[in-house]
Amino acid sequence: MNVFDPNLYIKTVTIVGLGGTGGQIARSAARILYDMKARRMHTPQLILIDPDTVEMKNVGRQLYTAGDVGQPKAHVLMRRFNCALGLNTVGIAEPLNAEMHFERQGGGIVIGAVDNHLARQELSRVKGALWIDSGNHFSAGQVIVGNQGDREVMLRHLDGKDGKYAYLPNAGLLFPALLEPEPAAPQPLQPVSCAELVQEGSQHLLVNDWVAIVAAQYLYKLLHRQSITSFVSYISADGMSVRSVPICREELMNYLSV
């Protein structure tokens, strides 16, 4: 069995995007870090990044209450986790800036829960971090874990060493279309958020929760130095299933040769 071993000293866990999926990932991340702190384990700092403020349409569909409306999402969750769990969470109510918000030497995990190509482009520019990316459609989604955006480097490490892989392709390398604008459509004229899609019935109410728990499980394994044996997981809320693609030369080549 092949495993992913990035040999990374994890100083920070940064979650970018705090909507339907990101808020649930943040909740699980806070619980994981609280448990690690209680066990006197090395506990990375949690950083939350999202420029948006809470709107009424987010209540009940995301991790917010009516009393949070008008406040920055990053600050709401920061205060909640710090007060409830005694964490030292940092909330940044700004758009992600890879150069500004990340140390050049790396040493962290960044989890993307964004719904546009510009934010993913910025995530792909973060240096020295392990990137867990999440995304979804109506009732299905995917979670990708990787730390390498250079195709040539990845091709040189397709076999790993003694069953251990130091590199896995990140979301931008695995699915380049995620970094490109979606084809223009006549409707809607403006981007539609996950909350709006749920409200109009175009998105399953619980698909974000499904995707978030898979992303959180990857995070849990990484923080506890447990074996990561897959590099992408596909989630189906309707099918009540998760299919994870194992780490091996054949599967990696299937994606990198496209």
C-alpha positions in Angstrom: 0.0 0.0 0.0 1.4 3.4 -1.0 1.1 6.3 1.3 1.6 10.1 1.2 4.4 11.3 3.5 5.1 15.1 2.9 7.4 15.2 5.9 5.9 18.6 6.8 6.2 20.3 10.2 2.7 21.8 10.4 2.7 25.3 12.0 -0.7 26.6 10.7 -4.0 25.3 9.3 -5.5 28.0 7.1 -9.1 27.7 5.8 -10.0 29.9 2.9 -13.7 30.4 2.3 -16.1 30.1 5.2 -19.4 29.4 3.5 -21.4 26.1 3.4 -18.4 23.8 3.1 -15.6 26.0 4.6 -17.6 26.8 7.8 -18.2 23.1 8.5 -14.5 22.3 7.8 -13.5 25.1 10.2 -15.8 23.7 12.9 -14.2 20.2 12.5 -10.7 21.7 12.4 -11.4 23.6 15.6 -12.6 20.4 17.3 -9.5 18.5 16.1 -7.1 21.2 17.3 -8.9 21.4 20.7 -8.5 17.7 21.1 -4.9 17.9 20.2 -4.3 20.7 22.7 -6.1 18.7 25.4 -3.8 15.7 24.7 -0.7 18.0 24.9 0.2 17.4 21.3 1.8 20.0 19.1 -1.1 22.2 18.0 -1.0 24.3 14.9 -2.7 27.7 14.8 -6.0 28.0 13.0 -6.3 30.8 10.5 -9.6 31.7 8.8 -9.8 33.8 5.7 -13.0 35.1 4.0 -13.8 38.7 2.9 -17.6 38.1 3.1 -20.0 39.2 5.8 -22.9 37.1 7.0 -26.2 37.6 5.2 -29.6 36.4 6.1 -29.6 33.8 3.3 -26.6 32.1 5.1 -28.6 31.5 8.3 -29.6 27.8 8.6 -27.7 26.9 5.5 -24.3 27.8 6.9 -22.7 27.9 10.4 -24.3 31.3 11.3 -27.2 32.7 13.3 -29.4 35.7 12.7 -27.4 37.6 15.3 -24.3 37.2 13.1 -25.8 39.0 10.1 -23.7 41.9 8.9 -20.5 40.7 10.6 -17.4 39.3 8.8 -17.6 35.5 8.6 -14.0 35.1 9.6 -14.5 37.2 12.8 -17.7 35.4 13.8 -16.1 32.0 13.7 -12.8 33.2 15.2 -14.6 34.5 18.2 -16.8 31.4 18.5 -13.9 29.0 18.5 -11.7 31.0 20.7 -14.4 31.6 23.3 -15.8 28.1 23.3 -12.6 26.1 22.9 -9.8 28.3 24.1 -8.0 28.4 20.8 -5.9 31.2 19.4 -7.7 31.4 16.1 -7.0 34.3 13.7 -9.7 35.7 11.5 -8.8 37.6 8.4 -11.7 39.4 6.6 -9.9 40.0 3.4 -9.6 38.2 0.0 -6.8 35.7 0.0 -3.3 37.1 -0.9 -0.8 34.3 -1.2 2.2 36.5 -0.7 0.7 38.5 2.2 -1.0 35.8 4.2 1.6 33.0 4.0 5.1 32.8 5.2 7.6 32.2 2.3 9.1 29.2 4.1 5.8 27.3 4.1 5.1 24.9 6.9 1.3 24.8 6.8 -1.8 23.2 5.5 -4.2 25.4 3.4 -7.8 24.2 2.9 -9.7 25.8 0.0 -13.5 26.0 0.1 -14.0 28.6 -2.6 -16.4 28.8 -5.5 -14.5 30.8 -8.1 -11.4 30.4 -10.3 -9.7 33.6 -9.1 -9.6 32.4 -5.5 -8.3 29.0 -6.6 -5.6 30.7 -8.7 -4.5 32.5 -5.6 -4.5 29.2 -3.6 -2.3 27.7 -6.3 0.3 30.5 -5.7 0.8 29.6 -2.0 4.3 28.3 -1.6 5.5 25.5 0.5 2.0 24.5 1.8 0.0 21.3 1.5 -3.3 22.2 -0.3 -6.5 20.4 0.5 -9.1 21.6 -2.0 -12.9 21.0 -1.8 -15.7 21.7 -4.3 -19.2 20.5 -5.1 -22.1 20.6 -7.5 -25.8 19.8 -6.8 -25.4 16.7 -4.8 -21.8 15.6 -5.4 -18.3 16.9 -4.8 -14.6 16.2 -4.6 -11.7 16.7 -2.2 -8.1 16.8 -3.5 -5.0 16.7 -1.4 -1.6 17.7 -3.0 1.5 19.7 -2.6 2.9 19.9 -6.1 1.8 22.1 -9.0 4.7 21.4 -11.4 3.8 18.6 -13.8 7.4 17.7 -14.6 8.4 17.4 -11.0 5.3 15.2 -10.4 6.2 12.9 -13.4 9.7 12.4 -11.9 8.1 11.1 -8.7 5.4 8.8 -9.9 6.8 5.7 -8.2 7.5 7.2 -4.8 10.3 5.7 -2.7 9.7 2.5 -0.6 6.0 3.0 -1.0 6.1 6.6 0.3 5.2 9.6 -1.9 6.6 13.0 -0.9 4.6 14.7 -3.7 1.0 14.5 -4.9 -0.5 16.7 -7.6 -2.5 19.6 -6.2 -5.9 20.7 -7.4 -4.6 23.1 -10.1 -2.4 20.4 -11.6 -5.0 17.6 -11.3 -7.9 19.7 -12.7 -6.6 22.7 -14.6 -10.1 23.8 -15.4 -10.6 24.8 -11.7 -8.2 27.7 -12.4 -10.0 28.9 -15.5 -13.2 30.9 -15.8 -16.4 28.9 -16.3 -17.9 29.1 -19.8 -20.1 32.2 -20.1 -23.8 31.4 -19.7 -26.8 33.7 -20.3 -28.2 33.1 -16.8 -27.4 34.0 -14.1 -25.8 37.3 -15.0 -24.0 37.4 -11.6 -22.2 34.6 -9.8 -24.5 32.6 -7.6 -23.4 31.5 -4.1 -23.9 28.1 -2.6 -26.5 29.6 -0.2 -28.5 31.0 -3.1 -28.3 27.6 -4.9 -29.6 25.8 -1.8 -32.3 28.4 -1.4 -33.6 28.0 -5.0 -33.3 24.2 -4.8 -30.4 23.9 -7.2 -28.1 22.4 -4.5 -28.6 19.7 -2.0 -28.8 21.1 1.5 -26.3 18.5 2.9 -23.8 18.2 0.1 -21.5 20.8 1.9 -21.5 18.7 5.0 -20.5 15.5 3.1 -17.6 17.3 1.4 -16.5 19.0 4.6 -16.3 15.8 6.6 -14.1 14.2 4.0 -11.8 17.2 3.9 -11.7 17.2 7.7 -10.7 13.5 7.7 -7.7 14.3 5.4 -6.8 17.0 7.8 -7.1 14.7 10.9 -4.9 12.1 9.3 -2.2 14.7 8.4 -2.2 16.2 11.8 -2.0 12.9 13.5 0.7 11.5 11.1 -1.6 8.8 9.9 -1.3 7.2 6.5 -2.8 9.1 3.5 -3.5 6.5 0.9 -5.5 8.5 -1.7 -5.1 11.8 -3.5 -8.7 12.6 -4.5 -12.0 11.6 -3.1 -15.4 11.8 -4.9 -18.5 12.3 -2.8 -22.1 11.6 -3.7 -24.8 12.8 -1.3 -27.6 11.1 -3.2 -25.6 7.9 -3.5 -24.4 8.2 0.1 -20.9 7.2 -0.9 -17.3 8.3 -1.0 -14.9 6.9 -3.6 -11.2 7.6 -3.0 -8.6 7.1 -5.7 -5.5 5.2 -4.3 -2.0 6.6 -4.7 -0.1 4.6 -7.3 1.6 5.2 -10.6 -1.3 4.0 -12.8 -3.9 6.3 -11.2 -1.6 9.3 -11.1 -0.7 8.8 -14.8 -4.4 8.6 -15.6 -4.8 12.2 -14.3 -1.5 13.7 -15.4 -1.7 12.4 -19.0 -5.0 14.1 -19.7 
